[in-house]
Amino acid sequence: MSLHRLTQIVMGVPNVEETAAYYADFGLAQAGGNTFATVDGGEQLRIVRSDHRRLLQLGVGADNPDDLDRVAASMTALDVAFERTPTGVRAIDPGTQVTVHVEIAARYDQAPTPAPAYNTPGVDARTGERAPGILREHPVRPRKLGHVVLGSTDQAFSQTFFQQGIGFKVSDTVPGLAAFMRCSTDHHNVLVQQAPVAFLHHTSWQVDDVDEVGRGATAMLEKDPARHVWGLGRHHVGSNFFWYLKDPAGNFSEYYSDLDCIVDDALWTPQVWEGARGLYRWGPPPPPSFLAPEDLAGLMTGAHQPGA
């Protein structure tokens, strides 16, 4: 795949300083101003002032100028306006109102996480010592930005925009409601779902394993229990462990680990999921505020209330 990762997102919020402090607690490294970096992905989040919470820009990494030519040609075929530069192509998806910037970028070079030694029935893989997850004391640091979930007022066209225009591939779908799409070997890098208003539902950040999911969320909740949204659990579609928290602007952020990996398209068969059946395999049920964020009515009417 010539596309290979998400590069950076630009998040607009009314309360920049408060939201920036949240993502510093979340484990992202401040890289100057209100720009934050992951361990492996570099500067992947920039927070700017906006009258309401939203995703302003989504960066997608490509290998070379030929990839940019393809995107430009595809946008022309879709009759979508775009801006071409020597290193990128920018176009706005009308359904999500997000500017997608396809840019030439280096691929990830992730050092592998050591495989944990689990004791299971009949297998004593770890003897005479405590589990590594018990011994860790360092703060959890996300390895990369994994995916974003966007509400679209025209889900069908947004799916076409990302699939035919940008070059994403569909991994799984919920008919008439959502599409899980990838620009890398991850199961999904963008999920576009039908919504009454364009908005950012959540951003998702990879950590080493389920211990880091739990440790990261625990540290966040020790500082402010009101940050909790949903977790710990395991999704069915994508298979990843998850824990969702809420930032002061009202966006959800997810720690995740063990997402499905698709290295050969011929070996993966997209499935069609009905309703919420694929949402989670185990864990607590999702709260109503996860399915329909509490500030959604305000976003629709323009009565924006950060953190509502």
C-alpha positions as CSV (number, residue, x, y, z in Angstrom):
1,M,0.0,0.0,0.0
2,S,1.5,3.4,-1.0
3,L,-0.3,5.1,1.8
4,H,1.1,3.9,5.1
5,R,0.0,5.8,8.2
6,L,-1.6,8.8,9.8
7,T,0.8,11.7,10.2
8,Q,-0.7,14.4,12.3
9,I,-4.1,15.7,13.3
10,V,-5.1,19.3,14.0
11,M,-7.8,19.5,16.7
12,G,-9.8,22.7,17.2
13,V,-11.2,23.4,20.7
14,P,-12.5,26.4,22.6
15,N,-10.4,25.8,25.7
16,V,-6.9,25.2,24.3
17,E,-4.8,25.3,27.5
18,E,-7.1,23.0,29.5
19,T,-7.3,20.5,26.6
20,A,-3.5,20.6,26.1
21,A,-2.9,19.9,29.8
22,Y,-5.2,16.8,29.4
23,Y,-3.1,15.4,26.5
24,A,0.1,16.0,28.5
25,D,-1.4,13.9,31.3
26,F,-2.5,11.3,28.6
27,G,1.2,10.7,27.9
28,L,1.9,12.7,24.8
29,A,5.1,14.6,24.9
30,Q,4.9,18.4,24.5
31,A,6.9,19.3,21.4
32,G,6.6,23.1,21.6
33,G,3.5,25.2,22.1
34,N,0.4,23.0,21.9
35,T,1.9,20.4,19.6
36,F,2.4,16.9,21.1
37,A,4.4,13.9,20.0
38,T,4.1,10.1,20.3
39,V,7.1,7.8,20.9
40,D,7.2,6.5,17.3
41,G,5.1,8.9,15.2
42,G,6.7,12.2,16.1
43,E,4.5,15.3,16.3
44,Q,1.0,13.9,15.8
45,L,-1.3,16.2,17.6
46,R,-1.7,20.0,17.3
47,I,-4.3,21.8,19.3
48,V,-5.6,25.2,18.1
49,R,-8.4,27.6,19.0
50,S,-11.8,27.0,17.5
51,D,-15.3,28.1,18.5
52,H,-16.4,24.5,18.9
53,R,-14.6,21.2,19.2
54,R,-13.8,19.6,15.9
55,L,-11.1,17.9,13.8
56,L,-9.7,20.5,11.4
57,Q,-7.1,18.5,9.6
58,L,-6.1,14.8,9.2
59,G,-2.6,14.0,7.8
60,V,-2.0,10.8,5.8
61,G,1.5,9.6,4.9
62,A,2.4,8.6,1.3
63,D,5.6,7.3,-0.2
64,N,6.3,9.5,-3.2
65,P,4.9,12.1,-5.7
66,D,3.3,9.4,-7.8
67,D,0.9,8.8,-4.8
68,L,0.1,12.5,-4.8
69,D,-0.7,12.4,-8.6
70,R,-3.1,9.5,-8.0
71,V,-4.9,11.4,-5.3
72,A,-5.2,14.5,-7.4
73,A,-6.6,12.6,-10.3
74,S,-9.1,10.8,-8.0
75,M,-10.3,14.1,-6.6
76,T,-10.7,15.5,-10.1
77,A,-12.9,12.4,-11.0
78,L,-15.0,13.0,-7.8
79,D,-15.3,16.7,-8.7
80,V,-13.8,17.6,-5.3
81,A,-11.6,20.8,-5.2
82,F,-8.1,20.2,-4.0
83,E,-4.7,22.0,-3.5
84,R,-1.6,20.4,-4.9
85,T,1.9,21.3,-3.6
86,P,5.2,19.6,-4.4
87,T,4.9,17.5,-1.2
88,G,1.2,17.1,-0.6
89,V,-2.5,17.3,-1.7
90,R,-5.2,18.9,0.4
91,A,-8.9,18.3,0.0
92,I,-11.9,18.8,2.2
93,D,-14.5,16.0,2.8
94,P,-17.9,17.8,2.7
95,G,-19.5,15.2,5.1
96,T,-17.0,15.4,7.9
97,Q,-15.7,19.0,7.1
98,V,-12.2,17.8,7.7
99,T,-9.2,18.8,5.5
100,V,-7.3,15.7,4.6
101,H,-3.6,16.4,3.8
102,V,-1.9,13.5,2.0
103,E,1.8,14.2,2.3
104,I,5.1,12.5,1.6
105,A,6.3,11.1,5.0
106,A,8.6,8.5,6.4
107,R,7.2,5.2,7.4
108,Y,7.0,4.1,11.0
109,D,10.1,2.4,12.5
110,Q,8.6,0.8,15.7
111,A,10.8,-1.1,18.0
112,P,8.9,-4.3,19.0
113,T,7.4,-4.6,22.4
114,P,8.9,-7.7,24.2
115,A,6.3,-10.5,24.1
116,P,4.9,-11.1,27.7
117,A,5.5,-14.4,29.3
118,Y,2.0,-15.6,30.3
119,N,1.4,-18.5,32.7
120,T,-1.5,-20.5,31.3
121,P,-3.0,-23.9,32.2
122,G,-0.3,-26.5,31.6
123,V,2.3,-23.8,30.6
124,D,4.6,-22.1,33.2
125,A,6.2,-19.6,31.0
126,R,7.2,-17.3,33.9
127,T,8.5,-18.8,37.1
128,G,10.1,-17.2,40.1
129,E,9.4,-13.7,39.1
130,R,6.6,-11.2,38.9
131,A,4.9,-10.2,35.6
132,P,6.4,-7.3,33.7
133,G,3.2,-5.4,33.8
134,I,3.2,-5.5,37.6
135,L,6.7,-4.1,37.7
136,R,6.3,-1.1,35.4
137,E,6.3,2.2,37.1
138,H,7.1,4.7,34.3
139,P,4.3,6.8,32.8
140,V,2.4,5.3,29.9
141,R,3.5,6.9,26.6
142,P,1.4,6.3,23.4
143,R,3.5,4.8,20.6
144,K,1.5,6.3,17.7
145,L,-1.8,7.8,16.6
146,G,-3.8,4.8,15.4
147,H,-7.2,6.1,14.2
148,V,-9.8,8.8,14.3
149,V,-13.6,8.4,14.3
150,L,-15.6,11.1,12.6
151,G,-19.3,11.9,12.4
152,S,-20.4,12.7,8.8
153,T,-23.6,14.3,7.6
154,D,-23.1,12.3,4.4
155,Q,-21.5,9.0,5.3
156,A,-21.9,7.5,1.9
157,F,-19.9,10.3,0.2
158,S,-17.4,10.5,3.0
159,Q,-16.7,6.8,2.5
160,T,-16.3,7.4,-1.2
161,F,-14.0,10.4,-0.5
162,F,-11.7,8.3,1.7
163,Q,-11.9,5.1,-0.4
164,Q,-11.9,6.3,-4.0
165,G,-10.4,9.7,-3.5
166,I,-7.6,9.2,-1.0
167,G,-7.1,5.5,-1.4
168,F,-8.2,4.0,1.9
169,K,-9.4,0.4,1.9
170,V,-12.5,-0.9,3.6
171,S,-12.0,-3.4,6.4
172,D,-15.5,-3.8,7.7
173,T,-18.8,-2.0,7.5
174,V,-22.1,-1.4,9.3
175,P,-24.5,-0.8,6.4
176,G,-25.8,2.7,6.1
177,L,-24.1,3.7,9.3
178,A,-20.3,3.3,9.3
179,A,-17.2,2.1,7.5
180,F,-13.9,1.0,9.0
181,M,-11.1,2.1,6.6
182,R,-7.4,1.7,6.6
183,C,-4.4,3.5,5.0
184,S,-1.9,1.1,6.6
185,T,-1.8,-2.5,7.8
186,D,-3.9,-1.5,10.9
187,H,-7.5,-2.7,10.7
188,H,-8.7,0.9,10.6
189,N,-7.2,4.4,10.6
190,V,-10.4,6.2,9.9
191,L,-14.0,5.3,10.9
192,V,-16.7,7.4,9.3
193,Q,-20.1,7.1,10.8
194,Q,-23.5,8.7,9.9
195,A,-24.3,11.6,12.2
196,P,-26.7,14.6,12.3
197,V,-23.7,17.0,12.5
198,A,-20.0,16.7,11.5
199,F,-17.9,16.2,14.6
200,L,-14.9,14.4,16.1
201,H,-16.0,11.4,18.1
202,H,-12.6,10.1,19.3
203,T,-8.9,9.8,18.6
204,S,-7.2,6.5,19.4
205,W,-3.6,6.0,20.6
206,Q,-1.6,2.8,20.5
207,V,0.2,1.6,23.7
208,D,2.3,-1.5,24.2
209,D,-0.3,-4.0,25.6
210,V,-3.4,-4.4,27.7
211,D,-1.4,-3.6,30.9
212,E,-0.5,-0.2,29.4
213,V,-4.2,0.4,28.5
214,G,-5.1,-0.3,32.2
215,R,-2.2,1.6,33.7
216,G,-2.7,4.7,31.5
217,A,-6.4,4.9,32.2
218,T,-5.8,4.3,36.0
219,A,-3.4,7.2,36.1
220,M,-5.8,9.5,34.3
221,L,-8.7,8.6,36.6
222,E,-6.6,9.0,39.7
223,K,-6.1,12.6,38.7
224,D,-9.8,13.2,37.6
225,P,-12.4,10.4,37.9
226,A,-14.8,12.4,35.7
227,R,-12.6,11.6,32.7
228,H,-13.9,8.0,32.5
229,V,-16.2,7.1,29.6
230,W,-16.0,3.4,28.8
231,G,-13.6,0.5,29.6
232,L,-11.8,-1.8,30.1
233,G,-13.1,-3.9,27.3
234,R,-12.3,-5.6,24.0
235,H,-13.9,-4.6,20.7
236,H,-15.2,-7.2,18.3
237,V,-14.6,-5.3,15.1
238,G,-10.8,-4.7,15.1
239,S,-10.3,-7.0,18.2
240,N,-8.4,-4.4,20.2
241,F,-8.4,-3.8,23.9
242,F,-9.8,-0.3,24.8
243,W,-10.4,2.3,27.4
244,Y,-12.0,5.6,26.6
245,L,-11.6,8.9,28.4
246,K,-13.0,12.4,27.7
247,D,-10.9,15.5,27.3
248,P,-12.1,18.9,28.6
249,A,-13.5,20.0,25.2
250,G,-15.7,16.9,25.0
251,N,-13.7,14.7,22.7
252,F,-13.1,11.1,23.6
253,S,-9.6,9.7,23.6
254,E,-8.8,5.9,23.5
255,Y,-5.9,3.9,24.7
256,Y,-5.7,0.7,22.6
257,S,-3.6,-2.3,22.0
258,D,-3.7,-5.5,19.9
259,L,-5.6,-4.2,16.9
260,D,-6.1,-6.6,13.9
261,C,-3.3,-6.3,11.3
262,I,-4.0,-6.7,7.6
263,V,-0.7,-7.3,5.7
264,D,-2.3,-9.1,2.7
265,D,-5.6,-7.9,1.3
266,A,-6.3,-11.3,-0.2
267,L,-6.3,-12.9,3.3
268,W,-8.8,-10.5,4.8
269,T,-12.5,-10.7,4.1
270,P,-14.5,-7.6,5.1
271,Q,-17.6,-8.4,7.1
272,V,-20.9,-6.6,7.3
273,W,-22.0,-5.9,10.9
274,E,-25.5,-5.1,12.0
275,G,-26.2,-2.5,14.7
276,A,-24.0,-2.6,17.8
277,R,-23.2,-6.3,17.5
278,G,-19.6,-5.7,16.6
279,L,-19.0,-2.9,19.1
280,Y,-17.6,-5.0,21.9
281,R,-16.9,-8.6,22.8
282,W,-16.6,-8.2,26.6
283,G,-16.5,-5.4,29.1
284,P,-19.1,-3.1,30.5
285,P,-21.8,-1.9,28.1
286,P,-21.2,1.4,26.4
287,P,-22.8,4.3,28.1
288,P,-25.4,6.3,26.2
289,S,-23.0,9.3,26.2
290,F,-20.5,7.2,24.1
291,L,-23.0,6.4,21.4
292,A,-24.5,9.9,21.4
293,P,-22.1,12.5,23.0
294,E,-23.9,14.8,25.5
295,D,-22.9,17.9,23.6
296,L,-24.3,16.6,20.2
297,A,-27.4,18.7,20.4
298,G,-25.3,21.8,21.2
299,L,-23.1,21.1,18.2
300,M,-26.2,20.9,16.0
301,T,-27.6,24.2,17.2
302,G,-24.4,26.1,17.7
303,A,-24.8,26.2,21.5
304,H,-21.3,24.9,22.1
305,Q,-20.3,24.0,25.7
306,P,-16.8,22.7,26.2
307,G,-16.7,19.6,28.3
308,A,-20.5,19.2,28.4
